[in-house]
Amino acid sequence: MEIDSGSTAWMLASTALVLLMTPGLAFFYGGMTRAKSVLNMMMMSWVSIIVVTVAWVLYGHSLAFDAVGDGSGLLHKLIGGLDNIGLTGLVDTATKTDGTGMPNLVFSAFQMTFAIITVALISGALADRAKFGAWVVFAAVWVTVVYFPVAHWVWGSGWLSGLGIEDFAGGTVVHINAGAAALAVVLVLGRRVGWRRDPMRPHNLPLVLLGAGLLWFGWFGFNAGSQLGVDGTTGLAFMNTQVATAVAAGAWILVEKLRDGHSTTLGVASGAVSGLVAITPACGFVDPWAAFLIGALAGAICSYAVSWKYRLGFDDSLDVVGVHLVGGVIGAVALGFVAAYPVADTAQNPGLFYGGPPSQLVVQILGPVAVGGYSFAVSWVLAKVIDKTMGFRIVQDDEVTGVDITTHAETGYDLGTVHASGVSAANGAAVQTGSKKVEA
């Protein structure tokens, strides 16, 4: 099949947009931490790009999308094969056989960016207290034993795909997967020093808003790009992404206003992300009215869900569980009710509101339960092994001092040169301030 230059150009752009989301996430998470941890938080996202890229090229694409044997055995339902180690079989100009006219390497690069941001999402729960080296090891192993198999289950002709699960762009594969892993790891790490006693407020809300804006921008590639071409469904996914995100942001700050008496910038940013998360599995399957409903539910429910950590006693630093796990479940389960556009060549069905069978709702519940349970269990074991061997958490003194200076020998802000530029002259005769001399 000849390469479709238009679809390929769109997919190249979408791939770049999705990759941009990870630095955007670094800004979003970095602003939400305390000033003494901002660089470490951002480094955890950046190193996810490095680690996952290497793993994806060496074997990740194969484990997620290759077939085992003839593709009909039980093993193939659980994991992919190893036919394209090092992407050697994708180097030529061959195009996908699904009719998209897109080079195989472009498809692989697009999927790689999804794996990258899924790993980076987990890091937000670990702010202030994780060893950087331990995080690197966790990221490399987790993407191998959790993300690649789950991607195969849902998108690579695995067992959930065979049941007809609907996940257009990663509500289950990305957000539920990452949220469940984040919950498991924080249970192993324990709470930060001073949790519930110290305020631990975001140190830079403009940085949070910048990160949220970059995420919103990149998410159009994430969702609309998942059609793997340019057609009516691409436009539907694009519009639904905008609708759900805006409505969720509005719903979150409305809840804040009614509950707390004021709407916050952190709330509008978090609300937007909750809408992006919830519409991700549904964006290509639902009408815009349903995207509106999903966004409203996500913004309202997630605004309450982020406080559950205080009731349940787990320290999810940046609300990965409350936004990504809960938001992902909202979007995935909603498809059992409001899905309107099944994919013609799969076992997918419309939702109950469009005359679909109850079995689709069952699958939409089964998927999050299976993926969430698998991710949680494996992540807990992995985190526990790392903690017992090399140690996952920094020592208490380093945590109090700040992980930026103790781990990276850097600080995010050189406040000394900003606030202490004046130097007293001998005997107090003059004070040097910048380039001006002021007589004392």
C-alpha positions as CSV (number, residue, x, y, z in Angstrom):
1,M,0.0,0.0,0.0
2,E,1.3,3.5,-0.9
3,I,2.0,6.0,1.9
4,D,-0.9,8.5,2.5
5,S,1.1,11.7,2.9
6,G,-1.8,13.6,4.5
7,S,-2.5,11.0,7.2
8,T,1.3,10.5,7.7
9,A,1.9,14.2,8.2
10,W,-1.0,14.4,10.7
11,M,0.4,11.4,12.6
12,L,3.9,12.9,12.7
13,A,2.4,16.1,14.1
14,S,0.3,14.1,16.6
15,T,3.4,12.2,17.8
16,A,5.2,15.5,18.5
17,L,2.2,16.8,20.3
18,V,2.0,13.8,22.6
19,L,5.7,13.9,23.3
20,L,5.3,17.6,24.2
21,M,2.8,16.5,26.9
22,T,5.6,15.0,29.0
23,P,7.6,18.2,29.4
24,G,4.2,19.8,29.9
25,L,3.5,17.3,32.7
26,A,6.9,18.2,34.2
27,F,5.8,21.9,34.4
28,F,2.4,20.9,35.8
29,Y,3.9,18.6,38.5
30,G,6.9,20.8,39.1
31,G,4.7,23.8,40.0
32,M,2.6,21.7,42.3
33,T,5.5,20.5,44.5
34,R,7.4,22.6,47.1
35,A,10.2,24.7,45.8
36,K,12.9,22.4,47.3
37,S,11.7,19.5,45.1
38,V,10.8,21.1,41.8
39,L,13.9,20.0,39.8
40,N,13.7,16.4,41.0
41,M,10.0,16.3,40.1
42,M,10.7,17.6,36.6
43,M,13.7,15.2,36.2
44,M,11.5,12.3,36.9
45,S,9.4,13.1,33.8
46,W,12.4,13.8,31.7
47,V,14.2,10.6,32.6
48,S,11.0,8.7,31.7
49,I,11.5,9.9,28.2
50,I,15.0,8.4,28.1
51,V,14.2,5.1,29.8
52,V,11.0,4.3,27.9
53,T,12.5,5.3,24.5
54,V,15.3,2.8,25.0
55,A,13.0,0.1,26.2
56,W,10.5,0.7,23.4
57,V,13.1,0.5,20.6
58,L,14.8,-2.6,22.0
59,Y,11.7,-4.7,22.7
60,G,8.7,-2.6,23.8
61,H,7.0,-2.3,20.4
62,S,7.3,-6.1,19.9
63,L,5.8,-7.0,23.3
64,A,2.9,-4.6,22.7
65,F,2.1,-5.2,19.1
66,D,3.7,-8.3,17.7
67,A,2.0,-11.7,17.5
68,V,3.2,-14.9,19.2
69,G,3.3,-17.7,16.7
70,D,0.2,-17.6,14.5
71,G,-1.5,-15.2,16.9
72,S,-4.2,-17.7,18.0
73,G,-2.7,-19.2,21.2
74,L,-3.3,-18.3,24.8
75,L,0.1,-16.7,25.2
76,H,-0.7,-14.2,22.4
77,K,-3.7,-13.1,24.4
78,L,-1.4,-12.0,27.2
79,I,1.8,-10.6,25.5
80,G,3.3,-9.9,22.2
81,G,6.2,-11.6,20.5
82,L,9.7,-10.5,19.7
83,D,9.7,-10.3,15.9
84,N,10.8,-6.7,15.8
85,I,13.6,-6.4,18.3
86,G,15.3,-3.1,17.8
87,L,12.5,-2.2,15.3
88,T,14.5,-3.9,12.6
89,G,11.4,-5.1,10.8
90,L,9.9,-1.5,10.6
91,V,12.9,0.4,9.1
92,D,11.7,0.4,5.5
93,T,8.8,2.4,4.1
94,A,6.3,-0.4,4.7
95,T,2.9,0.8,5.7
96,K,0.4,-0.6,8.2
97,T,-1.9,-3.1,6.7
98,D,-5.0,-1.5,8.3
99,G,-5.5,0.9,5.5
100,T,-4.2,4.0,7.1
101,G,-1.3,4.4,4.7
102,M,1.0,5.3,7.5
103,P,4.6,4.0,7.8
104,N,5.0,1.4,10.5
105,L,7.8,3.5,12.1
106,V,5.4,6.4,12.5
107,F,2.8,4.2,14.2
108,S,5.5,2.9,16.5
109,A,6.8,6.4,17.4
110,F,3.2,7.5,18.1
111,Q,2.7,4.6,20.5
112,M,6.0,5.1,22.1
113,T,5.0,8.6,23.3
114,F,2.0,7.0,25.0
115,A,4.3,4.7,27.0
116,I,6.5,7.6,27.9
117,I,3.8,9.7,29.5
118,T,2.2,6.8,31.3
119,V,5.4,6.2,33.2
120,A,5.8,9.9,33.9
121,L,2.3,10.2,35.3
122,I,3.1,7.8,38.1
123,S,5.9,10.1,39.4
124,G,3.6,12.8,40.6
125,A,2.5,10.6,43.5
126,L,6.0,10.1,44.7
127,A,7.0,13.8,45.0
128,D,9.6,14.9,47.7
129,R,10.7,11.5,48.9
130,A,11.8,8.9,46.2
131,K,15.4,8.1,45.4
132,F,16.1,9.1,41.8
133,G,18.0,6.0,41.0
134,A,15.2,3.8,42.4
135,W,12.8,5.7,40.2
136,V,14.9,5.0,37.1
137,V,14.9,1.2,37.9
138,F,11.2,1.2,38.7
139,A,10.4,3.0,35.4
140,A,12.4,0.6,33.3
141,V,10.9,-2.6,34.9
142,W,7.4,-1.3,35.2
143,V,7.1,-0.3,31.6
144,T,8.3,-3.8,30.7
145,V,6.2,-5.9,32.9
146,V,3.1,-3.7,33.2
147,Y,2.6,-1.2,30.4
148,F,3.7,-3.3,27.5
149,P,1.5,-6.3,28.4
150,V,-1.5,-4.0,29.1
151,A,-1.1,-2.2,25.8
152,H,-1.1,-5.6,24.2
153,W,-4.3,-6.7,26.0
154,V,-6.2,-3.6,24.8
155,W,-4.6,-2.4,21.6
156,G,-2.5,-5.3,20.4
157,S,-5.1,-8.1,19.8
158,G,-4.9,-9.3,23.4
159,W,-7.7,-10.7,25.5
160,L,-9.5,-7.5,26.4
161,S,-9.4,-6.5,22.7
162,G,-11.0,-9.8,21.9
163,L,-13.8,-9.1,24.4
164,G,-14.5,-5.8,22.6
165,I,-13.3,-3.3,25.2
166,E,-13.5,0.4,24.0
167,D,-10.5,2.5,24.8
168,F,-10.0,5.0,22.0
169,A,-6.9,6.7,23.3
170,G,-5.8,5.2,26.6
171,G,-8.2,5.7,29.5
172,T,-7.5,2.1,30.6
173,V,-4.1,1.6,29.2
174,V,-2.7,4.9,30.3
175,H,-4.6,6.6,33.1
176,I,-6.1,3.7,35.1
177,N,-2.8,1.8,34.7
178,A,-0.7,4.7,36.0
179,G,-3.2,5.6,38.7
180,A,-3.3,2.1,40.2
181,A,0.5,1.9,40.0
182,A,0.8,5.3,41.8
183,L,-1.4,4.1,44.6
184,A,0.7,0.9,45.1
185,V,4.0,2.7,45.2
186,V,2.9,5.4,47.7
187,L,1.7,2.6,50.0
188,V,5.2,1.2,49.9
189,L,6.9,4.5,50.3
190,G,4.8,5.9,53.1
191,R,3.8,9.4,53.9
192,R,6.1,12.5,53.6
193,V,7.5,14.0,56.7
194,G,5.0,16.5,58.0
195,W,2.1,15.2,55.9
196,R,-1.3,16.5,57.2
197,R,0.6,18.8,59.6
198,D,2.5,21.0,57.1
199,P,0.6,22.8,54.3
200,M,2.7,21.4,51.4
201,R,1.1,23.8,49.0
202,P,2.1,24.2,45.3
203,H,5.0,26.6,45.2
204,N,4.4,28.0,41.7
205,L,0.9,28.2,40.4
206,P,1.8,30.0,37.1
207,L,4.0,27.0,36.3
208,V,1.0,24.7,37.0
209,L,-1.2,26.7,34.6
210,L,1.6,26.6,32.0
211,G,1.9,22.8,32.3
212,A,-1.9,22.3,32.2
213,G,-2.0,24.5,29.0
214,L,0.7,22.4,27.4
215,L,-1.1,19.2,28.4
216,W,-4.4,20.5,26.9
217,F,-2.6,21.5,23.7
218,G,-0.8,18.2,23.3
219,W,-3.9,16.2,24.2
220,F,-5.4,16.9,20.8
221,G,-2.7,14.8,19.3
222,F,-3.2,12.2,22.0
223,N,-6.9,11.8,21.3
224,A,-7.5,12.9,17.7
225,G,-4.3,11.3,16.6
226,S,-5.5,7.9,18.0
227,Q,-7.8,7.6,14.9
228,L,-4.5,7.0,13.1
229,G,-5.6,9.0,10.1
230,V,-7.7,12.0,9.1
231,D,-11.5,11.5,8.8
232,G,-14.8,12.3,10.5
233,T,-13.8,10.4,13.6
234,T,-10.6,12.5,13.9
235,G,-12.8,15.6,14.0
236,L,-15.2,14.0,16.5
237,A,-12.3,13.1,18.9
238,F,-10.9,16.6,18.5
239,M,-14.2,18.3,19.4
240,N,-15.0,16.0,22.2
241,T,-11.6,16.6,23.7
242,Q,-12.3,20.3,23.8
243,V,-15.8,20.0,25.1
244,A,-15.1,17.6,28.0
245,T,-12.0,19.5,29.1
246,A,-13.7,22.9,29.2
247,V,-16.7,21.6,31.0
248,A,-14.7,19.6,33.5
249,A,-12.6,22.7,34.4
250,G,-15.8,24.7,34.9
251,A,-17.4,21.9,37.0
252,W,-14.3,21.7,39.3
253,I,-14.2,25.4,40.0
254,L,-18.0,25.5,40.5
255,V,-17.7,22.8,43.1
256,E,-14.9,24.8,44.7
257,K,-17.0,27.9,44.8
258,L,-20.1,26.1,46.3
259,R,-18.0,24.1,48.8
260,D,-15.2,26.5,49.8
261,G,-16.5,29.9,48.8
262,H,-13.8,30.5,46.1
263,S,-12.5,29.1,42.9
264,T,-8.7,28.5,42.5
265,T,-6.2,28.4,39.7
266,L,-5.1,25.0,40.9
267,G,-8.7,23.9,40.7
268,V,-9.1,25.1,37.1
269,A,-5.9,23.4,36.0
270,S,-6.8,20.1,37.8
271,G,-10.3,20.2,36.5
272,A,-9.0,20.6,32.9
273,V,-6.7,17.6,33.4
274,S,-9.6,15.5,34.9
275,G,-11.7,16.2,31.8
276,L,-8.8,15.3,29.5
277,V,-8.4,12.0,31.3
278,A,-12.1,11.1,31.3
279,I,-12.7,11.8,27.7
280,T,-9.6,9.9,26.5
281,P,-11.2,6.5,26.3
282,A,-14.4,7.9,24.9
283,C,-13.5,10.7,22.5
284,G,-13.9,8.8,19.3
285,F,-17.0,6.8,20.4
286,V,-19.4,9.4,21.8
287,D,-21.5,12.4,20.6
288,P,-20.6,15.8,21.9
289,W,-23.5,15.9,24.3
290,A,-22.0,12.8,26.0
291,A,-18.6,14.4,26.1
292,F,-20.3,17.3,27.9
293,L,-21.7,14.9,30.4
294,I,-18.5,13.0,30.9
295,G,-16.6,16.3,31.5
296,A,-19.1,17.5,34.0
297,L,-19.0,14.2,35.9
298,A,-15.2,14.1,35.9
299,G,-14.7,17.7,37.1
300,A,-17.3,17.3,39.9
301,I,-16.3,13.8,41.1
302,C,-12.5,14.2,40.8
303,S,-12.7,17.5,42.8
304,Y,-13.9,15.4,45.7
305,A,-11.8,12.3,44.9
306,V,-8.5,14.2,45.5
307,S,-9.5,14.6,49.2
308,W,-10.0,10.8,49.7
309,K,-6.3,10.4,50.4
310,Y,-6.8,12.2,53.7
311,R,-9.7,10.0,54.7
312,L,-7.9,6.8,53.6
313,G,-4.5,7.8,54.9
314,F,-2.3,7.5,51.8
315,D,0.0,10.3,50.7
316,D,-0.5,10.7,46.9
317,S,1.5,13.9,46.6
318,L,0.0,15.4,43.4
319,D,-3.3,13.6,43.2
320,V,-2.5,11.0,40.6
321,V,-5.0,8.6,42.0
322,G,-7.8,11.2,42.4
323,V,-7.5,12.5,38.9
324,H,-6.1,9.8,36.7
325,L,-7.4,6.6,38.3
326,V,-10.8,8.0,39.1
327,G,-11.1,10.1,35.9
328,G,-10.0,7.1,33.8
329,V,-12.7,4.9,35.4
330,I,-15.4,7.5,34.8
331,G,-14.6,7.7,31.1
332,A,-14.2,3.9,30.6
333,V,-17.4,3.0,32.4
334,A,-19.4,5.8,30.8
335,L,-18.8,4.1,27.4
336,G,-21.0,1.2,28.5
337,F,-23.9,3.7,28.5
338,V,-23.2,6.4,25.9
339,A,-20.9,4.9,23.2
340,A,-22.5,5.6,19.9
341,Y,-19.9,4.8,17.2
342,P,-18.6,1.2,17.4
343,V,-15.6,0.3,15.2
344,A,-16.9,-1.7,12.3
345,D,-14.2,-4.5,12.3
346,T,-14.2,-5.3,16.0
347,A,-16.5,-6.8,18.6
348,Q,-17.4,-3.4,20.1
349,N,-21.0,-2.4,20.6
350,P,-22.8,0.9,21.3
351,G,-23.8,1.7,24.9
352,L,-27.0,1.0,26.6
353,F,-28.4,4.5,25.7
354,Y,-28.0,3.6,22.0
355,G,-29.6,0.2,22.2
356,G,-26.4,-1.7,22.9
357,P,-26.2,-4.9,24.9
358,P,-25.4,-5.0,28.7
359,S,-22.4,-7.1,27.9
360,Q,-20.6,-4.0,26.7
361,L,-21.1,-2.3,30.0
362,V,-19.7,-5.5,31.7
363,V,-16.6,-5.3,29.5
364,Q,-16.2,-1.6,30.3
365,I,-16.2,-2.4,34.0
366,L,-14.0,-5.6,33.6
367,G,-11.3,-3.7,31.8
368,P,-10.6,-1.1,34.5
369,V,-10.8,-3.8,37.2
370,A,-8.4,-6.2,35.5
371,V,-5.9,-3.5,34.4
372,G,-6.1,-1.7,37.8
373,G,-5.8,-4.9,39.8
374,Y,-2.8,-6.1,37.7
375,S,-1.0,-2.8,37.7
376,F,-1.5,-2.4,41.5
377,A,-0.3,-5.9,42.4
378,V,2.7,-5.9,40.2
379,S,3.7,-2.3,41.1
380,W,3.4,-3.0,44.8
381,V,5.7,-6.1,44.5
382,L,8.1,-4.2,42.3
383,A,8.3,-1.2,44.7
384,K,8.7,-3.5,47.6
385,V,11.6,-5.4,46.0
386,I,13.3,-2.1,45.2
387,D,12.7,-0.8,48.7
388,K,14.2,-3.9,50.3
389,T,17.2,-4.0,48.0
390,M,18.5,-0.6,47.0
391,G,16.0,1.4,49.0
392,F,13.2,3.4,47.3
393,R,12.9,6.4,49.8
394,I,15.5,9.0,50.6
395,V,16.6,9.4,54.2
396,Q,14.6,11.8,56.4
397,D,17.3,14.5,56.7
398,D,17.5,14.7,52.9
399,E,13.8,14.9,52.6
400,V,13.6,17.8,55.0
401,T,16.5,19.6,53.4
402,G,15.0,19.0,49.9
403,V,15.7,16.4,47.3
404,D,16.9,18.9,44.7
405,I,20.0,19.9,46.6
406,T,20.7,16.5,48.2
407,T,20.2,14.5,45.0
408,H,21.0,16.8,42.1
409,A,23.2,19.4,43.8
410,E,21.0,22.1,42.3
411,T,18.1,24.4,43.3
412,G,15.3,25.6,41.2
413,Y,15.6,29.2,42.3
414,D,18.7,31.1,43.1
415,L,16.9,33.4,45.5
416,G,20.1,34.7,47.1
417,T,21.1,36.7,44.1
418,V,17.6,38.1,43.8
419,H,17.0,39.2,47.3
420,A,20.5,39.8,48.6
421,S,22.0,41.9,45.8
422,G,22.8,44.8,48.1
423,V,26.3,44.6,49.7
424,S,27.1,46.8,52.7
425,A,30.2,48.9,52.2
426,A,32.9,49.2,54.9
427,N,31.8,51.1,58.1
428,G,28.3,51.4,56.6
429,A,29.4,54.3,54.5
430,A,27.5,53.1,51.4
431,V,25.3,50.3,50.2
432,Q,26.0,48.9,46.7
433,T,22.6,47.9,45.1
434,G,22.9,46.7,41.5
435,S,24.8,49.3,39.6
436,K,23.8,52.2,41.9
437,K,25.5,53.4,45.0
438,V,23.3,54.7,47.7
439,E,25.0,56.8,50.5
440,A,24.2,55.5,54.0
